[in-house]
Amino acid sequence: MTTAKTFNHIPLSVLDLAPVVEGGKPEQSFKNSVDLAQHVEKLGFHRYWFAEHHNMPGIASSATSVIIGHIAGATNQMRIGAGGIMLPNHATLAIAEQFGTLETMYPGRIDLGLGRAPGSDQAAAHALRRTLNMRVEDFPMQVDELQSYFEGTASVRAVPGEGLDIPIWLLGSSGFSAQLAAKKGLPFSFASHFAPDYTIPALNLYRDNFKADVLDKPYAMVGVNVIAADTDEKAEWLATSQQQQFLSIRRGQPTKLQPPIDSLDEVWSPMERATVEQSLSSRSTIVGGPEKVKKGLEDFLNETQADEMIINSQIYNHEDRVRSYEIVAELFN
């Protein structure tokens, strides 16, 4: 029989997409990230991750390793990392050197999460790689290669990087990385915040096939969207910014993060609404006041039996975003 987990026993972490808001610039996004990171560190959040995206006007974390260093330098003990680096976009040696540099500068604080998607459209992927010949089957080879640089067994030496203990996570929104993480005995983070329907199957694949290696036992983290406010009504209004962002991506016309609006009915069609609501399922997108958020997070923890949750809060106004994380911390600390 599975023992129910509680929030007293698992870490809570932050996923920051460094949102660029309508009327704003990336410069302000980075200042907001520093302020939020310093704030959530005081609130007791465990780690703070950035995701690599390209050709998206509303996300400023494209040079992911650079902003990780910026935030690590502005905080004291919280783990800072990538959730994640889209490895096919890069020369593996360059990532080993970049994260070797970060770990050398901020020892014991750097995480390296790896994904196999481009984090962009085809045009941006081509601009990054100059070729789209990289195959899905090449991702496991790249992970092996990266590990060999850190272990010092590659024919080329990563300096800095060689000999450093930098935790590697595999990230996924399907079963592929779940199986690879299980095979290699690595921690696994599932993107349930935008692929909720695949969460339990992927977690089961990971846990059922896990082979002890780097870790002795499985360690699974799940992504959750949380839009928390002091009332349900305000939270639902704030959530329209994220809904508009998903809608723009579905239309193939990504925009900056838009301000909240009173009604989305004039913005989307019934089919678009259904598509966005499927991606932002109430299972892993929790919107509301304190009690509703608490119940939603507890239910999702019980369903997933996650070892950790990483929370994304796409909120237009920075003060409201900070308040959302404060509410979560108040509920579970």
C-alpha positions as CSV (number, residue, x, y, z in Angstrom):
1,M,0.0,0.0,0.0
2,T,1.4,3.4,-1.0
3,T,1.9,5.9,1.9
4,A,0.4,9.3,1.2
5,K,3.1,12.0,1.0
6,T,2.7,15.4,2.6
7,F,4.3,18.7,1.8
8,N,6.2,18.5,5.1
9,H,8.3,15.8,3.4
10,I,9.0,17.1,-0.1
11,P,10.9,20.2,-1.4
12,L,9.1,22.9,-3.4
13,S,11.0,24.6,-6.2
14,V,10.5,27.3,-8.8
15,L,10.5,27.2,-12.6
16,D,11.1,30.7,-14.0
17,L,10.5,31.4,-17.7
18,A,11.8,35.0,-17.3
19,P,8.5,36.3,-18.8
20,V,8.7,39.4,-20.9
21,V,5.4,41.3,-20.4
22,E,3.6,43.4,-22.9
23,G,5.1,46.9,-22.6
24,G,8.2,45.5,-21.0
25,K,11.7,44.5,-22.0
26,P,14.1,41.6,-21.2
27,E,16.1,43.9,-19.0
28,Q,13.2,44.2,-16.6
29,S,12.5,40.5,-16.8
30,F,16.0,39.8,-15.5
31,K,15.6,42.3,-12.6
32,N,12.3,40.6,-11.7
33,S,14.0,37.2,-11.8
34,V,16.7,38.4,-9.3
35,D,14.0,39.8,-7.0
36,L,11.8,36.7,-7.2
37,A,14.8,34.4,-6.6
38,Q,15.9,36.3,-3.6
39,H,12.4,36.3,-2.3
40,V,11.7,32.6,-2.7
41,E,15.0,31.7,-1.2
42,K,13.9,33.4,2.0
43,L,10.6,31.6,1.8
44,G,12.5,28.2,1.8
45,F,12.1,27.1,-1.8
46,H,14.7,24.4,-2.7
47,R,15.8,25.1,-6.3
48,Y,15.3,27.7,-9.0
49,W,15.4,26.6,-12.6
50,F,15.2,28.3,-16.0
51,A,14.0,26.8,-19.3
52,E,15.7,27.2,-22.6
53,H,13.4,28.7,-25.3
54,H,14.1,30.5,-28.5
55,N,12.3,32.8,-30.9
56,M,9.6,33.5,-28.3
57,P,9.0,37.2,-27.5
58,G,7.5,36.4,-24.1
59,I,10.4,34.3,-22.7
60,A,13.9,35.8,-22.0
61,S,15.7,32.7,-20.8
62,S,17.3,31.8,-24.1
63,A,20.9,32.1,-22.9
64,T,20.1,29.8,-20.1
65,S,23.6,29.2,-18.6
66,V,24.2,33.0,-18.5
67,I,21.1,33.8,-16.5
68,I,21.8,30.8,-14.2
69,G,25.1,32.4,-13.3
70,H,23.4,35.8,-12.8
71,I,20.8,34.4,-10.4
72,A,23.4,32.2,-8.6
73,G,25.5,35.3,-7.9
74,A,22.4,37.1,-6.5
75,T,21.4,34.3,-4.1
76,N,23.2,32.4,-1.3
77,Q,22.3,28.8,-0.9
78,M,19.4,27.8,-3.1
79,R,20.2,25.4,-6.0
80,I,20.1,27.1,-9.4
81,G,19.8,25.3,-12.6
82,A,18.4,24.5,-16.0
83,G,15.0,23.0,-16.5
84,G,16.3,22.5,-19.0
85,I,19.1,22.8,-21.5
86,M,17.8,21.5,-24.9
87,L,20.9,19.4,-25.6
88,P,20.4,18.8,-29.3
89,N,20.8,22.6,-29.8
90,H,24.4,22.5,-28.5
91,A,27.8,21.0,-28.7
92,T,28.0,18.7,-25.7
93,L,31.5,19.9,-24.8
94,A,30.3,23.5,-24.7
95,I,27.6,22.5,-22.2
96,A,30.1,20.6,-20.1
97,E,32.4,23.6,-20.0
98,Q,29.6,26.1,-19.2
99,F,28.2,24.1,-16.4
100,G,31.6,23.2,-15.2
101,T,32.3,26.9,-15.0
102,L,29.0,27.5,-13.1
103,E,29.7,24.7,-10.6
104,T,33.3,26.0,-10.1
105,M,32.0,29.5,-9.3
106,Y,29.0,28.3,-7.2
107,P,30.1,24.9,-5.8
108,G,27.3,22.5,-4.7
109,R,24.5,24.7,-6.1
110,I,24.2,24.0,-9.8
111,D,21.7,21.5,-11.5
112,L,21.8,20.5,-15.1
113,G,18.4,19.4,-16.5
114,L,18.5,18.1,-20.1
115,G,15.7,18.0,-22.7
116,R,15.7,16.7,-26.2
117,A,13.1,19.1,-27.8
118,P,14.4,22.2,-29.6
119,G,12.5,24.7,-27.3
120,S,11.7,26.6,-30.5
121,D,10.2,26.4,-33.9
122,Q,11.9,24.7,-36.9
123,A,13.4,28.0,-38.2
124,A,15.0,28.8,-34.8
125,A,16.2,25.2,-34.5
126,H,17.9,25.4,-37.8
127,A,19.5,28.8,-36.9
128,L,20.9,27.2,-33.7
129,R,22.2,24.0,-35.2
130,R,22.7,24.9,-38.9
131,T,21.3,21.5,-39.6
132,L,18.3,19.4,-38.5
133,N,20.1,16.1,-38.9
134,M,20.1,15.4,-35.2
135,R,17.8,12.4,-34.5
136,V,15.9,11.4,-31.4
137,E,18.2,8.4,-31.2
138,D,21.2,10.7,-30.8
139,F,20.0,12.2,-27.5
140,P,21.1,9.2,-25.3
141,M,24.5,9.3,-27.0
142,Q,24.7,13.0,-26.2
143,V,23.9,12.3,-22.5
144,D,26.6,9.6,-22.4
145,E,29.0,12.0,-24.0
146,L,28.2,14.8,-21.5
147,Q,28.7,12.4,-18.6
148,S,32.1,11.3,-20.0
149,Y,33.3,14.9,-19.9
150,F,32.4,15.3,-16.3
151,E,33.9,11.9,-15.5
152,G,37.1,12.7,-17.3
153,T,36.9,9.6,-19.6
154,A,36.3,11.5,-22.9
155,S,39.2,12.0,-25.4
156,V,38.7,15.8,-25.1
157,R,38.9,17.3,-21.6
158,A,36.3,19.7,-20.3
159,V,38.1,22.4,-18.3
160,P,36.4,23.4,-16.1
161,G,34.0,20.5,-15.8
162,E,36.1,17.4,-15.5
163,G,35.8,15.7,-12.1
164,L,32.9,17.9,-10.9
165,D,29.8,16.4,-9.4
166,I,27.0,18.2,-11.3
167,P,23.6,16.6,-10.9
168,I,22.2,15.6,-14.3
169,W,18.4,15.4,-14.6
170,L,16.4,14.2,-17.6
171,L,13.3,16.2,-18.5
172,G,10.4,14.9,-20.5
173,S,6.8,15.4,-21.6
174,S,6.4,11.8,-22.9
175,G,7.8,8.4,-22.1
176,F,11.1,8.6,-24.0
177,S,13.1,10.5,-21.3
178,A,11.3,8.6,-18.5
179,Q,12.7,5.3,-19.8
180,L,16.2,6.8,-20.4
181,A,16.3,8.3,-16.9
182,A,15.2,4.9,-15.5
183,K,17.9,3.1,-17.5
184,K,20.7,5.4,-16.4
185,G,19.5,5.7,-12.8
186,L,19.1,9.5,-13.0
187,P,16.5,11.9,-11.5
188,F,13.5,12.6,-13.7
189,S,11.4,15.8,-14.0
190,F,8.1,15.5,-15.9
191,A,6.5,18.6,-17.6
192,S,3.1,17.9,-16.2
193,H,2.4,21.7,-16.2
194,F,1.8,21.4,-20.0
195,A,1.4,17.7,-20.6
196,P,-0.9,16.6,-17.8
197,D,-2.4,13.6,-19.5
198,Y,1.0,11.8,-19.8
199,T,2.1,12.4,-16.3
200,I,1.1,9.2,-14.6
201,P,2.1,6.9,-17.5
202,A,5.6,8.6,-17.7
203,L,6.1,8.4,-13.9
204,N,5.1,4.7,-13.9
205,L,7.5,4.0,-16.8
206,Y,10.3,5.7,-14.8
207,R,9.6,4.0,-11.5
208,D,8.9,0.5,-12.9
209,N,12.1,0.4,-15.0
210,F,14.5,2.2,-12.7
211,K,18.0,0.7,-12.3
212,A,20.1,2.0,-9.5
213,D,23.2,3.8,-10.8
214,V,23.7,7.5,-10.1
215,L,20.8,7.2,-7.7
216,D,19.9,4.3,-5.5
217,K,16.2,4.8,-6.0
218,P,13.9,6.8,-8.3
219,Y,13.5,10.5,-7.7
220,A,10.7,12.2,-9.6
221,M,9.8,15.9,-9.8
222,V,6.6,17.2,-11.4
223,G,5.9,20.6,-12.9
224,V,2.8,22.5,-11.6
225,N,1.3,25.8,-12.8
226,V,0.1,27.7,-9.8
227,I,-1.8,31.0,-10.0
228,A,-2.5,31.9,-6.4
229,A,-4.1,35.1,-5.0
230,D,-5.9,36.1,-1.9
231,T,-9.3,35.3,-3.6
232,D,-10.4,32.8,-6.2
233,E,-11.8,35.6,-8.3
234,K,-8.5,37.5,-8.5
235,A,-6.6,34.3,-9.2
236,E,-8.9,33.4,-12.1
237,W,-8.4,36.9,-13.5
238,L,-4.6,36.7,-13.2
239,A,-4.7,33.3,-14.9
240,T,-6.0,34.8,-18.2
241,S,-2.4,36.0,-18.9
242,Q,-1.1,32.4,-19.1
243,Q,-4.2,31.3,-21.0
244,Q,-3.5,34.0,-23.6
245,Q,0.1,32.9,-23.8
246,F,-0.8,29.3,-24.5
247,L,-3.4,30.5,-27.1
248,S,-0.8,32.5,-28.9
249,I,1.6,29.5,-29.0
250,R,-1.1,27.2,-30.3
251,R,-1.8,29.8,-33.1
252,G,1.9,29.8,-34.0
253,Q,2.1,33.4,-33.1
254,P,3.8,33.7,-29.7
255,T,3.6,37.1,-28.0
256,K,4.8,38.8,-24.9
257,L,2.9,37.9,-21.7
258,Q,-0.3,39.8,-21.9
259,P,-2.1,41.6,-19.1
260,P,-5.1,39.9,-17.6
261,I,-8.5,40.4,-19.2
262,D,-12.1,40.1,-17.9
263,S,-13.2,37.5,-20.5
264,L,-11.5,35.2,-22.9
265,D,-14.7,34.5,-24.8
266,E,-14.0,37.3,-27.3
267,V,-10.5,36.1,-27.8
268,W,-10.7,32.4,-28.5
269,S,-12.9,30.0,-30.4
270,P,-14.6,27.0,-28.7
271,M,-12.0,24.7,-30.3
272,E,-9.1,26.9,-29.2
273,R,-10.6,27.0,-25.7
274,A,-10.8,23.3,-25.5
275,T,-7.2,22.9,-26.7
276,V,-5.8,25.4,-24.2
277,E,-7.8,23.9,-21.3
278,Q,-6.5,20.5,-22.2
279,S,-2.9,21.7,-21.9
280,L,-3.7,23.7,-18.7
281,S,-5.7,20.9,-17.0
282,S,-7.0,21.6,-13.5
283,R,-5.0,18.6,-12.3
284,S,-1.7,20.3,-12.8
285,T,-2.7,24.0,-13.3
286,I,-4.1,25.2,-10.0
287,V,-5.8,28.5,-9.9
288,G,-7.4,30.1,-6.8
289,G,-7.2,31.4,-3.3
290,P,-5.3,29.8,-0.5
291,E,-7.7,26.9,0.3
292,K,-8.3,26.0,-3.4
293,V,-4.5,26.0,-4.1
294,K,-3.8,23.9,-1.0
295,K,-6.3,21.3,-2.0
296,G,-5.2,21.2,-5.6
297,L,-1.5,20.7,-4.7
298,E,-2.3,18.1,-2.1
299,D,-4.5,16.2,-4.6
300,F,-1.8,16.3,-7.3
301,L,0.9,15.2,-4.8
302,N,-1.3,12.2,-3.8
303,E,-2.0,11.3,-7.4
304,T,1.7,11.5,-8.6
305,Q,3.5,10.5,-5.3
306,A,6.2,13.0,-6.5
307,D,9.4,13.5,-4.6
308,E,9.4,17.2,-5.4
309,M,7.2,19.8,-7.1
310,I,8.5,22.6,-9.3
311,I,6.1,25.5,-9.6
312,N,5.6,27.8,-12.6
313,S,3.6,31.0,-12.1
314,Q,3.1,32.9,-15.3
315,I,1.6,36.1,-13.9
316,Y,1.7,39.5,-15.6
317,N,2.3,41.8,-12.6
318,H,5.5,41.0,-10.8
319,E,4.1,41.9,-7.3
320,D,1.2,39.5,-8.0
321,R,3.7,36.8,-9.0
322,V,5.7,37.2,-5.8
323,R,2.5,37.1,-3.8
324,S,1.5,33.8,-5.5
325,Y,4.7,32.1,-4.3
326,E,4.2,33.7,-0.8
327,I,0.8,32.1,-0.6
328,V,2.2,28.6,-1.5
329,A,5.0,29.0,1.1
330,E,2.5,30.1,3.8
331,L,0.3,27.1,3.1
332,F,3.0,24.5,3.4
333,N,5.7,25.8,5.7
